[in-house]
Amino acid sequence: MTVEFDQQIGKQEAAKQPQRFVVDFWMTGRCDMECPFCYGADVPTASRIEIDNSGKDQKVYLYDTTEETRAITGKGGARPEMTLTQMQEIVAKLKDIGVTTLTIAGGEPLLRPETPKIIKFAHDAGLEVYLSSNGTFFKRHYNQVKDYISVLGLPLDGSTPNMNVLMGRREYLYKNIQGILSYLGANPPQHKVKVGTVVSRINIADIEQIGQFLYRSPGQCQPDTWRLYQFEPLKKGAKNRELYEISDSEFDDVVSRLQLVFPEAQISARSNNDHMNAYFFVTPDGMLQTVDIKHRSVADLLSTSTEDLKSIVGSYRDTQIRASKNREWLNSQ
């Protein structure tokens, strides 16, 4: 594996049309978890009270702008989380430039009451919708979204409550995921289920036991995909790399072993190298970002026209190809 984009693969793939054009839509940076390896949306830094259209007080969350964002927008200061109308406009714009698949993520996306409406809006627009949630608010919102998603993604980083806590999750995560998988086992969904596990120095010896829990527990819904993520020192993870980081070879060995132990499972591995130049993100304040060794803003979706956006995204052809390859596990869904 190499850190830099493999030029030979790039040449071979350049002529191909990506099977999917995937964009991760970060609904919010707010989350009930504080995972020390998170590289999702930034946490809002402030809030203010505004009056909404019905005359009610509404808390608006604000995000600091990066130097790149200020250069693109020509403005300084914080930017607010998008409104429902702004998010719908951006979803429509993404559809118009050829996006096929929207990953609804965060933060914890179900913290926003608008999320079920955005999921339905994207589904009705013809987009494939993949909801990535930590499961805390599953009971509250599942019936609102279950008919409009193709995949529900859930996290599990330990085979016991304590291991999940050691990994930095809240103590209730294990019980929540166990309850959700039991519920889905008794009520088989139309959508697929993916469980994601961050593989790190802390839980590397426990990964096989997580597989036992996922695939050998009677009555539970077995995940259609078990996605293994090599711990990556991005954002919060950069501050905790000594505690969590594992080598590429250690990660590869874990994946190979699990594929032998659980031949019935669809195990999909995402190494740090797979992550490089392989994502488009919509931030909660409406910027389009890509990622290499850091997240980089490339367009203001609130003000960029569809034609200009098509041109900007077209200049990131390699990212489109790698993003499609990175989500190949969806092909068997």
N, C-alpha and C positions, 0 to 999 in steps of 0.2 A: 504494500500500500504506500502511496505517496501523498504528501500534504498538498502539493500543487495539482491543479487540474491536469489529468492525463491527456496530453495533446493527441496521442494516437487514437484514443477512444473518441476524443472530440471530433476528429476528422471522420471516423467511421460513422458517428451518430449524426453529424451535422446535416446530412441530407434527409434524415428521417423526420417525420412529423411526430412530435411527442404524443404518446397515447392519451395523456392528460395534461392539462394546463392547470396546475394546482396553485392556489393562493391561500395562505393562512390569514384569517381575519381575526385579529385580536380585539375582542369586544371591550375589554377593560384590562387594566393592570392590577385591579383590586383582586384579592384572593384571601380566603380564610386560612390558607396554608402560608408558610414562610420557608419554603424549601431552600436550603443553602446551595443547591446546584441549579436553581431556576435560571433559564435564559429566555423566558417569555417576555411579555410586555413589561415595560418599566412601570413601577408603582407611581401613582399620582403623588405629586409633591404638595398640593394644596387643594382647597375647594372654596366655592363661594355659593351663596344662595341667590337664585334668580326666580322670577315669576314666570310660570309656564303659561301656555295658551288658555288654560282653564282658570287662571288667576291664583293657582296654588304655588306655595313655595317649593322649590326644587333645588336639591344640592347638585352642583355641577363640579366635577373633578377636573383638575388642571394638571398638565404635564409640562415639565421643563423641556425647552427646545434644545436640540443639539446644534453645533456649529454648522453642520451640513443642512439641517432644516432651515436655519436662519438664512443661509446663503441661497437656498431655493426659494424661500418665501419672501425674502427681503424684509422680514420682520423679526423683532426680538420678543421676549416675554413668553409667558406660558400659553399653551393652547388647551382648550377644553376637550373633554370627551365628545365625540360626535353625537348629534341628535339622531333619533330614529329616521327622520327624513333624509338627513345627510348620509346615513349608512345605506339606506335603500337606494339612493342615487349612485353611490359608489358601487354597490352590488350590480346595479344595472349597467354601469360603465364597464365593470370587469367582464360581465357577460358579453358586452358588445365587442371587446377586444379579443375574445376567444377563450376566456377562462372557462374550464369545464367543471372544476371541483373546488369547493370552498370548505376549508377547515375552520370551523368556528371554535376559537380558543381564547386564551387570555394570558395571565390571570385566570380567574374562574369565570367563564362566560355566563353561567347561570346566575351570577350575582346581579346581572343587569336584567330588569324586567322586560326590556325590549328584545332580549335574545330569542325567545320563541317566535316573535313576530318576524325577526330577520331570517330565522331558519325557514319558516314557511314562505316568506317572500322569495328567498333564494331557490327553494324547491320549486315554487310555482313559476319561476323564471327559467326553469329547465336545468338548473345546476345540480350536480351531485353534492350532497351536504354530509360532511363528516364532523360530528360533534365530539370535541375533546374536553372532557370534564373530570374533575376529581371525585364526583359522585355525591358531594355533600348535600346538594339540593335536588337530588334525583327524584325523590318522592314528590316534591313540590311541583316540578315542571315536566316530568317524563311524559305524562299523558298529553301534554301540549305539543311535544316535539316528535314523539315516536313514529308518527306516520310520515314525517318529512325528512328523516335522516336515513342515509344509506349505511352509516357506521357510527357506533357509539364507542368512543375510546375512553378507557379508564386506567388509572395508575395502580401499581402494586409493587413495592420495593422490598418486601420482606414476607416470609412465610408465617410470621407471628406479629402481633401488635408491637412488641418491643423492638423487633428489627426495623419496622417502619419508622418508629420513633428515633432509633439510632441513625437512620438515614435522613432524618430531619422533617419527617411528616408529622401531622397531628396524630394524637393517640387514637382518635376515632376512625382513621382512614381504613384500617384493616377490617373493622366490623362493618363499616359502610359497604366496602367492596364485596365482602362475604355476603351481606344481605342482598345486594343488587344481583350478584350472580345466582343466588338461590331463587330470587324472585323471577329472574329471566329463565331459570331452569324450569320453574313451574308454569311460566307464561312465555313460551318461546316467541321471540320478537321476529318481525319481518326484516328488520335491519340486522347487520352483522355486528359482532362484538370484537373489539381489539383491546387487549391488555398490554400496557407498556411498562417496562421495568428498566430503571437506570442501573447499570452495572458499575459498581464502584469498589474501592478498596474495602469499604465497610461491609458490603453484603455479598461479595463475590463467592464466599463459601456457602451462602444460603440460597443461591440461585436455583439449584436443583430442587430444593425443598419448595420453592415457589412453584415450580413446574408440577410437583406432586400435588400441591394444593389446587392448582388450576385444572389439571387434567385427570386427577385420580380421586376427586371428591364427589361421592354419589349425590345426585340431585341437583348439582350446580350446572349452570350453563357453562360449557367449555368454550373458551374464546376461539373465534374463527382464526384469529392471528395473535400470536404472542410476539410483540415487538421489543427487541432488546436494544437499548441505547447505551453506548459507551459514554461514561461520564465525560463531560466536556467543560474545560475551564473557560467558559464564557460568562460575562456579567457576574452574577453572584458566585458562580463556580470558580472564577478567577481568584477569588479571595480564599477559596477552600480547597485548592487543588492538592495540597500536600496530604490532606485527610482523605480525599476521594479518588484521586487519579490512579488509573491502571494503564498498563502499556497496551499497544495494539495487539501484541502476541497473546497477552493474557486474555484480552477480550475475545480474540479469535478462538482460543482454546475453549473458553466457556461455551461459545456458540456451537462449536463442533461437538462437544460432549453432550450438550442438551439435545442436539439433533439425533444423536444415537439413543439417548435415554427415552426421548419422547417422539418416536417416529410418527405417531398419529397427529402431532401438532404441526401447524404451519408456523414455523419460527422464522422471523424476519429480523435481520441484524442491521443496525445503523451505526457504523463506526464514525469517529470524528472526521475522517477523510470524506465519508459520504455526505456529511453535513455541509462541507465547504461549497459555496456557490450553488446551493441546491434548494433554496427557498426564496419565495416572495412573501413578505409580510405586509399587512395593512395594520398600522398602529392605531390605538384607540382615538388618537387625535387626527387621523386621516392622512398620514404619510405612507408612501410605499417604500419599503426597505428590502434590501438584499443582505446577505451575510457572507463574510469570508472569515477573517480573524476577528471581526466585529460586525455589528449591525450598521448598515449604511443607508441613509435616506437618499432616494433617487428621484422622487416626484411628490408633489402635493396633490393628492387625489381630489381635494375639495375645489381646486381651481384649475387643474390641468384638463384640457379638452380630451375627448375620446380619441381624436386623431393624433394629438400630440402624445397621449399616453401609449397608443399603439406603437408609435415610433420609438419611444423610450424603452418600452418593454422589448421591442424587436431587437434592440441593441444588446439585450441580455439573452441571446439565443442559447448559449451554453447553459445558463441557469435554468431556462425552461426545460432543456433536455435532461439535465441532472435532477431537477425537481420531479419530473415525470418518472425517472428511473428510481428516485428515492421513495416513491410511493407505489412501486410495482406490486407491493403486497395487496393493493386494492384490486388488482386485476383478477384475482381469484374470488373476489367477494360476490 
